[in-house]
Amino acid sequence: MATARTFGPEREAEPAKEARVLGSELVDTYTVYIIQVTDGSHEWTVKHRYSDFHDLHEKLVAERKIDKNLLPPKKIIGKNSRSLVEKREKDLEVYLQKLLAAFPGVTPRVLAHFLHFHFYEINGITAALAEELFEKGEQLLGAGEVFAIGPLQLYAVTEQLQQGKPTCASGDAKTDLGHILDFTCRLKYLKVSGTEGPFGTSNIQEQLLPFDLSIFKSLHQVEISHCDAKHIRGLVASKPTLATLSVRFSATSMKEVLVPEASEFDEWEPEGTALEGPVTAVIPTWQALTTLDLSHNSISEIDESVKLIPKIEFLDLSHNGLLVVDNLQHLYNLVHLDLSYNKLSSLEGLHTKLGNIKTLNLAGNLLESLSGLHKLYSLVNLDLRDNRIEQMEEVRSIGSLPCLEHVSLLNNPLSIIPDYRTKVLAQFGERASEVCLDDTVTTEKELDTVEVLKAIQKAKEVKSKLSNPEKRGGEDSRLSAAPCIRPSSSPPTVAPASASLPQPILSNQGNRVCILLLVEPHSPAWASWLGWGWGRGASTSFQGQTQGGLCLLQAGPRGGTRGRGAWPDASCCLLGEDSRLL
């Protein structure tokens, strides 16, 4: 395994710190002085009123025995006059410069806090962190909670370790660097969150700072956001224990995260694979990693680094710039995949890369066709919202998937088609009642309509077979006439012996859909049925005839008077000779 690289040569000497009073501003009835502190290339501003300077001076006099007369005196009359303020600005700057010169090594704690060293300066940051962990470290570890830390803090610890100084230069045992190292060795859950833009009042671009994570020895879960993945070192040291990894708003490639050492080698292969050809390095796999979140990055391809995560079950690559799906055939354990909000336009051959997938999120891409999904037989959840799917025929590619239960197609062009929901559900045939579309449970009314649509489709198929002379003989010999549920009051209609009448279809709600077909499209007027009826039990009765290609239907209560049109309580539809709804 490649060791973590250092971030450059050790500092020969720490740069001298400076403090300047840039100006002042009036807040309510008092004046606030604006101080700029410089530490090497880092700068930040601090604001204090004169009373804060006075309190600082009193403590330094008591603790460090500095000259009592070093601080400019108070003024009671005209304290906010412009001339006095300008003179005080110069005097206070001289005061701060003398204090920094008097303590070139370790800055007194009270002065360091006054100048916000605990926020922006390496020694001040590590001292504050060490003291926090000295007091709360055991409690945090015992609670098993996620510990949040900033890139600037990790940068400070990394830099301090490189300086080779004593771990407790201040003499205060609470600020010993050893408290940090002891804590990081045992921590299991870590969160590193940077900031966009300058940090606080400084010019420090926190997300660009380099830091080393090799001080963490027992990590099970890591979350990193708004950091530059190219500057993160030592994460690979957690390969034996890390189970969950999230790197967001940080990476431009998967290699930067999974195999940062790849840039050092011309050819590499994962540990445990049969070597073919010249290989300059064998890279250990992430043997415990099962969940990887690389969403919200600038990743343009699924590169070969996925070979190093063979045990991945959950993979999130959403909100990137992926154009194609590649290399996922190496992830035999993958069951949940999020590819939403990328730039995918084709799914051809997807089943060859996602053999065991159960949850697939493809929302927010450029998909027009679903043909690549028809062999994902283990798929249970599928999100296709916010794509470019226009044709209902595309849904047929997923209609035959045996395990599919949840589908989302919102905000596609086809979602504005009239009766969109029932037409989509009809593509699932007998499984329509098992499918939840667009996070909405299918209703009984929708299932009834689905049964009607299925009947229409069946009628089209049978009519097509009957109108084909080559098939009629075979069909007539195999298919026998099926009984159609008719009311006793309707006149009997005898279909010719060659008619192929499908069995009534019983829906989940107990409805019967009956199809009767006209065998000869041009038979005499008032020939047998061409159409279908749909009703509940004995509450309605139907009879119909065709004349000149028009299907006429009379509906009414059993035993009652039939009239033209539909009875108010009856549900009925008509199918014309051209298999269209009338």
C-alpha positions as CSV (number, residue, x, y, z in Angstrom):
1,M,0.0,0.0,0.0
2,A,1.4,3.4,-0.9
3,T,2.1,5.6,2.1
4,A,0.6,9.0,2.5
5,R,2.8,11.7,1.0
6,T,3.8,14.8,2.9
7,F,2.6,18.2,1.8
8,G,6.1,19.7,1.1
9,P,9.2,20.4,3.1
10,E,8.9,21.3,6.8
11,R,8.9,25.0,7.6
12,E,12.4,26.3,8.4
13,A,10.9,28.9,10.7
14,E,7.5,30.2,11.5
15,P,6.7,33.5,9.9
16,A,6.5,36.5,12.2
17,K,2.9,37.4,13.1
18,E,1.7,40.9,12.6
19,A,-1.2,42.9,13.8
20,R,-2.4,46.2,12.3
21,V,-5.3,48.5,13.2
22,L,-6.9,49.2,9.8
23,G,-9.5,51.6,11.0
24,S,-12.5,52.0,13.3
25,E,-16.3,52.2,13.2
26,L,-18.9,53.7,15.5
27,V,-21.3,51.1,17.0
28,D,-24.1,52.7,19.0
29,T,-22.2,54.9,21.5
30,Y,-18.8,53.3,21.3
31,T,-15.9,52.9,18.8
32,V,-14.8,49.5,17.5
33,Y,-11.3,49.1,16.2
34,I,-10.7,46.8,13.2
35,I,-7.6,44.7,13.5
36,Q,-5.9,42.8,10.7
37,V,-3.8,39.8,11.9
38,T,-1.2,38.3,9.5
39,D,0.3,34.8,9.9
40,G,2.3,34.0,6.8
41,S,-0.1,34.0,3.8
42,H,-3.1,33.9,6.1
43,E,-4.9,37.0,7.1
44,W,-8.0,37.7,9.2
45,T,-9.8,40.6,10.9
46,V,-10.8,41.0,14.5
47,K,-12.9,43.8,16.0
48,H,-12.5,45.1,19.6
49,R,-13.6,48.2,21.5
50,Y,-11.1,49.9,23.8
51,S,-12.5,48.2,26.9
52,D,-11.5,44.9,25.4
53,F,-7.9,46.1,25.1
54,H,-8.1,47.3,28.7
55,D,-9.2,43.9,30.0
56,L,-6.5,42.2,27.9
57,H,-3.9,44.5,29.4
58,E,-5.0,43.9,32.9
59,K,-4.6,40.1,32.5
60,L,-1.2,40.4,30.9
61,V,0.0,42.7,33.6
62,A,-1.1,40.2,36.2
63,E,0.0,37.0,34.4
64,R,3.1,38.1,32.4
65,K,4.2,41.2,34.3
66,I,4.3,43.5,31.3
67,D,4.6,47.3,31.6
68,K,1.5,48.9,33.0
69,N,2.0,52.0,30.9
70,L,2.2,50.1,27.6
71,L,-1.5,50.6,26.8
72,P,-2.7,54.1,25.8
73,P,-4.7,55.7,28.6
74,K,-8.4,56.0,28.8
75,K,-10.2,59.2,27.7
76,I,-13.6,60.1,29.2
77,I,-14.3,63.4,27.5
78,G,-14.4,63.4,23.7
79,K,-13.5,59.7,23.5
80,N,-15.3,59.3,20.2
81,S,-13.9,62.4,18.5
82,R,-12.3,61.8,15.2
83,S,-8.9,63.1,16.2
84,L,-8.7,61.0,19.4
85,V,-9.9,57.9,17.5
86,E,-7.2,58.3,14.8
87,K,-4.5,58.8,17.4
88,R,-5.7,55.8,19.4
89,E,-5.7,53.6,16.2
90,K,-2.0,54.2,15.8
91,D,-1.2,53.8,19.5
92,L,-3.2,50.5,19.7
93,E,-1.3,49.1,16.7
94,V,2.0,49.9,18.4
95,Y,0.7,48.2,21.5
96,L,-0.2,45.0,19.7
97,Q,3.1,44.9,17.8
98,K,5.0,45.2,21.0
99,L,3.0,42.3,22.6
100,L,3.7,40.0,19.6
101,A,7.4,40.9,19.7
102,A,7.5,40.2,23.5
103,F,6.2,36.7,23.0
104,P,7.9,35.4,19.8
105,G,7.6,31.7,20.7
106,V,4.4,30.7,22.5
107,T,1.7,33.4,22.5
108,P,0.0,33.8,25.9
109,R,-3.4,32.2,25.9
110,V,-5.3,35.4,26.7
111,L,-3.5,37.3,23.8
112,A,-4.1,34.4,21.4
113,H,-7.8,34.4,22.1
114,F,-7.9,38.2,21.8
115,L,-6.5,37.9,18.2
116,H,-8.6,34.8,17.4
117,F,-5.6,32.4,17.0
118,H,-7.9,29.6,18.1
119,F,-9.9,30.1,14.9
120,Y,-7.2,30.8,12.3
121,E,-3.6,30.1,13.6
122,I,-2.1,26.6,13.6
123,N,-0.9,26.4,17.2
124,G,-4.1,28.1,18.5
125,I,-6.3,25.8,16.5
126,T,-4.6,22.6,17.7
127,A,-4.4,23.8,21.3
128,A,-8.2,24.6,21.3
129,L,-9.0,21.2,19.8
130,A,-6.8,19.3,22.2
131,E,-8.4,21.1,25.2
132,E,-11.9,20.2,23.8
133,L,-11.0,16.6,23.4
134,F,-9.3,16.5,26.8
135,E,-12.6,17.5,28.4
136,K,-15.1,15.8,26.2
137,G,-13.2,13.1,24.2
138,E,-14.2,10.1,26.2
139,Q,-17.8,11.2,26.3
140,L,-17.9,11.6,22.5
141,L,-16.3,8.2,21.9
142,G,-18.7,6.6,24.4
143,A,-21.8,8.1,22.7
144,G,-20.7,6.7,19.3
145,E,-21.8,9.9,17.6
146,V,-20.4,11.5,14.5
147,F,-17.5,13.9,15.3
148,A,-17.5,17.0,13.0
149,I,-14.3,18.7,12.3
150,G,-13.2,21.3,9.7
151,P,-10.5,21.1,7.0
152,L,-8.7,24.0,8.6
153,Q,-8.5,22.1,11.9
154,L,-7.2,19.0,10.1
155,Y,-4.7,21.1,8.2
156,A,-3.5,22.6,11.5
157,V,-3.0,19.2,13.1
158,T,-1.2,17.9,9.9
159,E,1.1,20.9,9.9
160,Q,1.9,20.8,13.6
161,L,2.8,17.1,13.3
162,Q,5.2,17.9,10.5
163,Q,6.9,20.7,12.5
164,G,8.4,18.1,14.9
165,K,7.9,20.3,18.0
166,P,7.0,19.1,21.5
167,T,3.4,18.1,21.7
168,C,2.8,20.5,24.5
169,A,4.9,23.6,23.8
170,S,2.7,25.9,26.0
171,G,3.3,23.8,29.1
172,D,-0.5,23.4,29.6
173,A,-1.2,19.7,29.7
174,K,-4.8,20.3,28.5
175,T,-3.4,21.5,25.1
176,D,-1.2,18.5,24.5
177,L,-1.4,17.2,21.0
178,G,-1.5,13.7,22.4
179,H,-5.2,14.2,23.3
180,I,-6.0,14.7,19.6
181,L,-4.0,11.6,18.5
182,D,-5.5,9.4,21.2
183,F,-9.0,10.5,20.2
184,T,-8.4,10.1,16.4
185,C,-7.0,6.5,16.9
186,R,-10.3,5.4,18.4
187,L,-12.9,7.5,16.6
188,K,-15.3,5.5,14.4
189,Y,-17.6,8.2,12.8
190,L,-16.0,11.3,11.2
191,K,-17.5,14.2,9.3
192,V,-15.3,16.8,7.5
193,S,-17.2,19.8,6.2
194,G,-15.5,22.7,4.4
195,T,-16.9,26.1,3.5
196,E,-17.5,27.7,0.2
197,G,-15.4,30.8,-0.2
198,P,-13.2,32.4,2.5
199,F,-13.4,31.0,6.0
200,G,-14.8,33.4,8.6
201,T,-13.2,36.8,8.4
202,S,-10.0,35.4,6.8
203,N,-8.7,35.0,3.3
204,I,-8.3,31.2,4.0
205,Q,-9.9,29.1,1.3
206,E,-10.6,26.2,3.6
207,Q,-11.8,23.8,0.8
208,L,-8.3,24.0,-0.8
209,L,-6.3,23.1,2.3
210,P,-4.3,19.8,2.3
211,F,-4.8,17.5,5.2
212,D,-3.9,13.9,6.3
213,L,-6.4,11.4,7.6
214,S,-3.9,8.7,8.4
215,I,-4.1,9.7,12.1
216,F,-7.5,8.0,12.2
217,K,-7.1,4.3,12.7
218,S,-10.6,2.9,13.4
219,L,-13.0,4.7,11.1
220,H,-16.2,2.9,10.1
221,Q,-18.0,5.9,8.5
222,V,-16.6,9.1,6.8
223,E,-18.4,12.1,5.4
224,I,-16.4,14.7,3.4
225,S,-17.9,17.7,1.7
226,H,-16.5,20.9,0.2
227,C,-12.9,19.8,0.2
228,D,-10.5,19.2,-2.7
229,A,-10.2,15.5,-3.0
230,K,-6.8,15.9,-4.7
231,H,-5.5,17.4,-1.4
232,I,-6.8,14.7,0.9
233,R,-4.2,12.2,2.0
234,G,-4.3,9.1,4.2
235,L,-7.9,8.1,3.6
236,V,-6.8,4.8,2.2
237,A,-5.3,4.0,5.6
238,S,-8.9,3.2,6.6
239,K,-9.5,0.5,4.0
240,P,-9.6,-2.3,6.6
241,T,-12.4,-0.8,8.6
242,L,-14.3,1.7,6.6
243,A,-17.9,0.6,5.7
244,T,-19.5,3.9,4.6
245,L,-17.9,6.7,2.7
246,S,-19.4,9.9,1.4
247,V,-17.4,12.5,-0.6
248,R,-19.6,15.3,-2.0
249,F,-18.8,18.7,-3.6
250,S,-15.1,17.6,-3.7
251,A,-14.0,15.3,-6.5
252,T,-13.5,15.5,-10.3
253,S,-13.0,11.7,-10.7
254,M,-13.6,8.5,-8.8
255,K,-9.9,7.7,-8.8
256,E,-9.2,10.8,-6.7
257,V,-11.1,9.2,-3.9
258,L,-10.7,5.4,-4.3
259,V,-7.1,5.1,-5.6
260,P,-5.3,8.4,-5.2
261,E,-2.0,6.6,-5.5
262,A,-2.8,5.5,-9.1
263,S,-1.2,8.7,-10.4
264,E,2.1,7.3,-9.3
265,F,1.9,4.2,-11.4
266,D,1.6,3.5,-15.1
267,E,-0.4,0.2,-14.7
268,W,-2.1,-1.1,-11.6
269,E,-4.4,-3.9,-10.7
270,P,-6.5,-4.6,-7.6
271,E,-5.2,-7.1,-5.1
272,G,-6.4,-10.7,-5.6
273,T,-6.9,-10.5,-9.4
274,A,-5.0,-12.6,-12.0
275,L,-2.3,-10.4,-13.4
276,E,-2.1,-10.1,-17.2
277,G,0.6,-8.1,-18.8
278,P,3.0,-5.6,-17.2
279,V,1.7,-4.3,-13.8
280,T,3.7,-1.7,-11.8
281,A,1.5,-1.8,-8.7
282,V,-1.0,-4.1,-6.9
283,I,-3.5,-1.9,-4.9
284,P,-5.4,-3.3,-1.9
285,T,-9.2,-3.2,-2.2
286,W,-11.6,-1.4,0.1
287,Q,-12.4,-4.7,1.8
288,A,-15.1,-3.4,4.2
289,L,-16.7,-0.7,2.1
290,T,-20.4,-1.4,1.3
291,T,-21.8,2.1,0.9
292,L,-20.3,4.8,-1.3
293,D,-21.8,8.3,-1.9
294,L,-20.0,10.3,-4.6
295,S,-23.0,12.5,-5.4
296,H,-22.8,16.3,-6.2
297,N,-19.3,16.1,-7.7
298,S,-17.9,16.8,-11.2
299,I,-17.4,13.1,-12.1
300,S,-17.7,12.4,-15.9
301,E,-17.1,8.7,-16.0
302,I,-17.4,5.5,-14.0
303,D,-13.7,4.6,-14.2
304,E,-11.9,1.4,-13.5
305,S,-11.3,2.3,-9.8
306,V,-14.6,0.6,-9.1
307,K,-12.6,-2.7,-9.2
308,L,-11.3,-1.7,-5.8
309,I,-14.8,-1.7,-4.2
310,P,-16.1,-5.2,-4.9
311,K,-18.3,-5.4,-1.8
312,I,-20.3,-2.2,-2.6
313,E,-24.1,-2.6,-2.2
314,F,-25.2,1.0,-2.2
315,L,-23.7,3.4,-4.8
316,D,-24.8,7.0,-5.2
317,L,-23.4,8.9,-8.3
318,S,-26.2,11.4,-8.6
319,H,-25.7,15.0,-9.6
320,N,-22.6,14.4,-11.7
321,G,-21.8,14.6,-15.4
322,L,-21.9,10.9,-16.4
323,L,-22.6,10.2,-20.1
324,V,-22.6,6.4,-20.1
325,V,-22.9,3.6,-17.6
326,D,-19.7,1.6,-17.6
327,N,-17.5,-0.8,-15.4
328,L,-20.4,-1.6,-13.0
329,Q,-20.2,-5.3,-14.0
330,H,-17.3,-5.5,-11.4
331,L,-19.8,-4.8,-8.6
332,Y,-21.4,-8.2,-8.1
333,N,-23.1,-7.2,-4.8
334,L,-24.6,-3.9,-6.0
335,V,-28.3,-3.7,-5.2
336,H,-29.0,0.0,-4.9
337,L,-27.8,2.5,-7.6
338,D,-28.5,6.2,-7.9
339,L,-27.6,7.7,-11.3
340,S,-30.1,10.6,-11.1
341,Y,-29.4,14.0,-12.6
342,N,-26.5,13.1,-14.9
343,K,-26.4,13.3,-18.7
344,L,-27.4,9.7,-19.6
345,S,-29.2,9.3,-22.9
346,S,-29.0,5.5,-23.5
347,L,-29.5,2.4,-21.4
348,E,-28.5,-0.2,-24.0
349,G,-27.0,-3.3,-22.5
350,L,-27.6,-2.1,-19.0
351,H,-28.6,-5.6,-17.8
352,T,-25.1,-6.8,-18.5
353,K,-23.7,-4.5,-15.9
354,L,-26.5,-4.5,-13.3
355,G,-27.4,-8.1,-12.8
356,N,-28.7,-8.0,-9.2
357,I,-30.0,-4.5,-9.0
358,K,-33.1,-3.9,-6.9
359,T,-33.3,-0.1,-6.7
360,L,-32.4,2.1,-9.7
361,N,-32.8,5.9,-9.8
362,L,-32.4,7.4,-13.3
363,A,-34.4,10.6,-12.7
364,G,-33.2,13.8,-14.3
365,N,-31.3,12.4,-17.3
366,L,-31.9,12.7,-21.0
367,L,-33.6,9.3,-21.6
368,E,-36.1,8.9,-24.4
369,S,-36.0,5.0,-24.5
370,L,-36.3,2.4,-21.8
371,S,-35.3,-0.6,-24.0
372,G,-32.2,-1.3,-21.9
373,L,-34.3,-2.0,-18.8
374,H,-36.3,-5.0,-20.0
375,K,-34.0,-7.7,-18.5
376,L,-33.5,-6.2,-15.0
377,Y,-35.5,-9.0,-13.5
378,S,-34.7,-8.3,-9.9
379,L,-35.6,-4.6,-10.1
380,V,-38.1,-3.5,-7.4
381,N,-37.9,0.3,-7.4
382,L,-37.4,2.4,-10.5
383,D,-37.4,6.2,-10.7
384,L,-37.6,7.7,-14.2
385,R,-39.0,11.2,-13.4
386,D,-37.7,14.3,-15.2
387,N,-36.6,12.5,-18.4
388,R,-37.7,12.8,-22.1
389,I,-39.9,9.7,-22.4
390,E,-42.8,10.5,-24.8
391,Q,-44.2,7.1,-26.1
392,M,-46.3,4.8,-24.0
393,E,-44.8,1.9,-25.9
394,E,-41.5,2.6,-23.9
395,V,-43.3,1.5,-20.7
396,R,-43.7,-2.0,-22.1
397,S,-40.0,-2.5,-21.6
398,I,-40.5,-2.4,-17.9
399,G,-44.1,-3.8,-17.9
400,S,-42.9,-7.4,-17.9
401,L,-40.4,-7.1,-15.0
402,P,-41.7,-9.6,-12.4
403,C,-40.5,-7.9,-9.2
404,L,-41.1,-4.2,-10.0
405,E,-43.3,-2.5,-7.4
406,H,-42.6,1.2,-7.4
407,V,-42.3,3.3,-10.6
408,S,-42.1,7.0,-11.0
409,L,-42.6,8.7,-14.4
410,L,-43.6,12.2,-13.4
411,N,-42.4,15.2,-15.5
412,N,-41.9,13.2,-18.7
413,P,-43.8,14.2,-21.8
414,L,-46.0,11.0,-21.6
415,S,-47.2,12.1,-18.1
416,I,-49.5,14.7,-19.7
417,I,-51.3,12.1,-21.9
418,P,-55.0,11.7,-21.0
419,D,-55.6,8.8,-18.7
420,Y,-51.8,8.6,-18.2
421,R,-51.9,6.5,-15.0
422,T,-54.3,3.8,-16.2
423,K,-52.5,3.5,-19.5
424,V,-49.2,3.0,-17.7
425,L,-50.6,0.6,-15.3
426,A,-52.2,-1.4,-18.1
427,Q,-48.7,-2.2,-19.4
428,F,-48.2,-4.3,-16.3
429,G,-51.0,-6.6,-17.1
430,E,-52.1,-8.9,-14.3
431,R,-49.6,-7.1,-11.9
432,A,-51.2,-3.7,-12.2
433,S,-52.6,-3.9,-8.7
434,E,-49.1,-4.6,-7.3
435,V,-47.5,-1.5,-8.8
436,C,-47.3,1.9,-7.1
437,L,-47.0,4.6,-9.7
438,D,-45.6,8.0,-8.9
439,D,-45.7,7.4,-5.1
440,T,-49.5,6.9,-5.3
441,V,-51.3,3.7,-4.5
442,T,-53.4,2.4,-7.4
443,T,-57.1,2.8,-6.7
444,E,-60.0,0.4,-7.4
445,K,-61.4,2.7,-10.0
446,E,-58.0,2.7,-11.8
447,L,-57.8,-1.0,-11.7
448,D,-61.3,-1.3,-13.2
449,T,-60.2,1.0,-16.1
450,V,-57.1,-1.1,-16.5
451,E,-59.3,-4.1,-17.0
452,V,-61.1,-2.3,-19.7
453,L,-57.9,-1.3,-21.4
454,K,-56.7,-4.9,-21.2
455,A,-60.0,-6.0,-22.8
456,I,-59.6,-3.6,-25.6
457,Q,-56.1,-4.9,-26.3
458,K,-57.3,-8.4,-26.2
459,A,-60.1,-7.6,-28.6
460,K,-57.6,-6.0,-31.0
461,E,-55.4,-9.1,-30.8
462,V,-58.2,-11.6,-31.4
463,K,-59.7,-9.5,-34.2
464,S,-56.3,-9.3,-35.9
465,K,-56.0,-13.1,-35.8
466,L,-59.5,-13.6,-37.2
467,S,-58.9,-11.2,-40.0
468,N,-55.8,-13.2,-41.1
469,P,-57.0,-16.1,-43.3
470,E,-53.9,-18.1,-42.7
471,K,-54.5,-18.2,-39.0
472,R,-58.3,-18.6,-38.8
473,G,-58.3,-22.3,-39.4
474,G,-55.8,-23.0,-36.6
475,E,-57.5,-20.6,-34.2
476,D,-60.9,-22.1,-34.8
477,S,-59.8,-25.6,-34.1
478,R,-58.1,-24.7,-30.8
479,L,-60.4,-22.1,-29.3
480,S,-63.9,-22.9,-28.2
481,A,-66.6,-20.4,-27.6
482,A,-66.6,-19.1,-24.0
483,P,-69.8,-18.2,-22.2
484,C,-70.5,-14.5,-21.8
485,I,-72.4,-13.3,-18.7
486,R,-75.8,-12.0,-20.0
487,P,-78.9,-10.9,-18.3
488,S,-81.9,-13.2,-18.6
489,S,-84.0,-10.4,-20.1
490,S,-81.7,-9.8,-23.0
491,P,-82.5,-11.6,-26.3
492,P,-80.2,-14.5,-27.0
493,T,-77.5,-13.9,-29.6
494,V,-75.9,-16.9,-31.2
495,A,-72.4,-16.4,-32.5
496,P,-71.3,-18.4,-35.5
497,A,-69.3,-21.5,-34.7
498,S,-66.1,-20.0,-36.0
499,A,-66.2,-17.1,-33.5
500,S,-63.4,-17.0,-30.9
501,L,-64.8,-15.6,-27.7
502,P,-62.3,-15.1,-24.9
503,Q,-63.3,-16.1,-21.3
504,P,-64.7,-13.2,-19.2
505,I,-62.0,-11.4,-17.3
506,L,-62.5,-11.2,-13.6
507,S,-60.8,-8.1,-12.0
508,N,-59.7,-7.8,-8.4
509,Q,-62.9,-6.0,-7.5
510,G,-65.2,-8.7,-8.8
511,N,-66.1,-7.0,-12.1
512,R,-66.6,-9.1,-15.3
513,V,-65.4,-7.7,-18.6
514,C,-67.0,-9.6,-21.5
515,I,-65.8,-9.4,-25.1
516,L,-67.9,-10.5,-28.0
517,L,-66.6,-10.1,-31.5
518,L,-68.2,-9.8,-34.9
519,V,-66.7,-12.7,-36.9
520,E,-67.5,-11.2,-40.3
521,P,-67.0,-7.4,-40.4
522,H,-69.5,-7.1,-43.2
523,S,-72.2,-9.5,-42.0
524,P,-75.9,-8.5,-42.3
525,A,-77.3,-5.7,-40.1
526,W,-78.0,-6.4,-36.5
527,A,-75.4,-9.2,-36.4
528,S,-73.8,-10.5,-33.2
529,W,-71.8,-8.5,-30.7
530,L,-68.8,-6.3,-31.5
531,G,-67.8,-4.8,-28.3
532,W,-67.7,-5.3,-24.6
533,G,-69.6,-4.5,-21.4
534,W,-68.4,-3.9,-17.9
535,G,-70.5,-4.1,-14.7
536,R,-70.8,-5.2,-11.1
537,G,-72.7,-8.4,-10.4
538,A,-76.4,-8.3,-11.1
539,S,-76.8,-4.6,-10.7
540,T,-76.7,-3.9,-14.4
541,S,-77.6,-5.7,-17.6
542,F,-76.3,-5.2,-21.1
543,Q,-77.2,-6.1,-24.6
544,G,-75.8,-4.7,-27.8
545,Q,-75.8,-5.0,-31.6
546,T,-73.8,-3.7,-34.5
547,Q,-75.0,-2.1,-37.6
548,G,-72.7,-0.7,-40.2
549,G,-69.7,-0.9,-38.0
550,L,-71.4,0.9,-35.0
551,C,-71.9,-0.9,-31.7
552,L,-75.2,-0.1,-30.0
553,L,-75.5,-0.7,-26.3
554,Q,-78.6,-0.7,-24.1
555,A,-78.1,-0.9,-20.4
556,G,-80.5,-0.9,-17.4
557,P,-81.4,-2.7,-14.2
558,R,-82.3,-6.3,-14.3
559,G,-86.1,-6.7,-14.8
560,G,-86.4,-3.0,-15.6
561,T,-87.2,-1.1,-18.8
562,R,-84.1,-0.7,-21.1
563,G,-83.5,2.6,-22.8
564,R,-80.9,3.9,-25.2
565,G,-77.8,5.0,-23.4
566,A,-76.2,4.1,-20.1
567,W,-78.2,3.6,-16.9
568,P,-77.0,6.2,-14.3
569,D,-75.6,3.5,-12.0
570,A,-74.1,1.4,-14.8
571,S,-70.5,1.5,-15.9
572,C,-70.2,0.8,-19.6
573,C,-68.0,1.4,-22.6
574,L,-68.4,0.7,-26.3
575,L,-65.9,-0.6,-28.8
576,G,-66.5,0.1,-32.5
577,E,-65.5,-2.1,-35.5
578,D,-62.2,-0.3,-35.7
579,S,-61.4,-1.2,-32.1
580,R,-61.7,2.3,-30.9
581,L,-63.8,3.5,-27.9
582,L,-67.0,5.2,-28.9
